[in-house]
Amino acid sequence: MTLRRWEPFNELRRMEDVLDRMWAGFRPSRLVERWGEERWLPLDIYQREDSLVIKAPVPGVKPDDIEATIEGNVLTLRGEAKAEEKVERSDFLLQERSYGSFCRSVTLPTGLDVDKAEASYEDGVLTLSIPRRAEAKPKSIKINVAKSIEGEKK
């Protein structure tokens, strides 16, 4: 008989794998189709030294059909992806692209200068860049090493 040390995190990882496999068949677009809700918009949000960057894939959506608003510290992106042509549902052999309205709100960190936010649209990706306020930028403080008093006495 071999004794093994019990690792509780291994059990959690196995449970996570089971849940991942269980939910693998569900995609947000299928849920939207079934319940008629707004589409979920995936985002990438990362920080640079001087700004916060938000990227959202919105292929096939015209920039004029996208609304980006910031109220307080909440960013909201809204829009609608429209089908290029009318195709009967029964004529589809495969339909993976999703259409319809989308909306996504995220809470932004403090210390951003939202009045200077900029947006660009390229290759189906909306990019927002929000600079940090000067007082919110990280500051380096140099630490001076003084000679110890005991070292001077010797």
N, C-alpha and C positions, 0 to 999 in steps of 0.2 A: 504494500500500500504506500503510495506516494503522497506526502502532504504538500499542499500548495497554499501559499499565502492568499487570503481573500482580498481582492482588489475591487472595492465598491464602484470605482469609475469604469471598470470593464463591464460591469452589469449595466450601467447607464448607457455606455456606448452601444451595447447589444440592443437595448431597448430603443435607442435612437435609430439604429439601423432598421429595426422592425417597423417603426413608425414611418421612416422614409420610404420603405418599400410599399407600405399600405397607402400612403398618400401620393405615390408616384403617378398614378393614373389620373389624378385631378389636376387640371390646369385652371388658372383664373378665368380664361376665356370660356371654358366649358361651364364653369359655375355662373358666369355672367349670362351666358346663353340660357341656362336653365331658370335663373331667378330674375333676369331682366335688370340687374343692377348695373351701375357704372363699372367700366373696365378699370382694373388695377394698373397703375403706372409704375413700373420699376424705376428706381433711381440709383445713381452712384453719387455719394456725397463724400468729399475729401477736403482736407485743409492744406493750405500752403502757408508759408510764413506770414504772408501779408493779406490772405483772403480765404474765403470758403468757396468751393466750387461744387455746383450741383449739375449733374448730367442726366437727361431723360431721353430715352429712345422714343421718337414719335414719327416713325417712317410713314410716308404718304400723307402726312398732315401739313397743310400750308401754315407758314409762320403766322399769318393773319388770323388763323383759326385757333391759336393757342393764347390763353390768357394766364399771365403770371402776376400774382398779387402778393404783397406782404402786408399783413395787418398785425401790429405789435411785433411779436417775434415768430409768427406763423406764416410760412410760405405755402401758397396754394397754386397748383397748376391745373388748369382746366382746358378741355378741348374736345374735339370730335374727329374720329377717323371715319371718313366716308368711303363707301365702296365706289370704285370707278365706274362700274356698270351694274345694271340690274340682272342678276342671275337667279333663276328659280332654285329653290332649295333642293328639289329633286334632281336637278342637273349636276350638282356637285358630286365629284368622285372623292374629293378630299378638300376640306376647308380647315386650315389651321390658323389663318390670319383672323384677327378679330376686329370688328368694326363697332362704332358707337362712341358714346361720350366717355370721357375719362376724367377723373379728378383725383388729385393726391395732395394732401396737406402734411407738412412736417414742421416741427418746432425747431427753430434755428437757435444756435447758441447766442449768448449775450456778447456784446462787444463788437457787433458788426455795424457798419455804416450803410444801412439799407437805402439811403437816399442816393448813394453812388453805385448801386447795383447795375450790372450790365448783362444783357442777354444776347446770345448769338445762336444762329441755326445753320448747321452745316451737315450735309450727308444724312439727313433724317435724325440728327441728334441736337436737342436743345441744350445749350450750355449757359448757366447763370454763374456769374462771378460777383461775389459780394465782398468788398474790401473790409478789413478790420479797421476799427477806429485806432488812431495813433496811441491813445492811452491803453488800448487793449492788446497791443502787440507785445510779445514776450521781450523782456529786457534781460540783458546779461549784466551781471554785477561781478566785477573783478574782485577777487579776494586777495588782499595783501597779507603776506606772511611776515609777521614781525618776529624779531629775535626774542627768544624767551628771556625773561628777566634773570632766571637762574643761570642761563648760559653766559650772561654778561658778567655775573659775579665771579665766575671761576677763573 
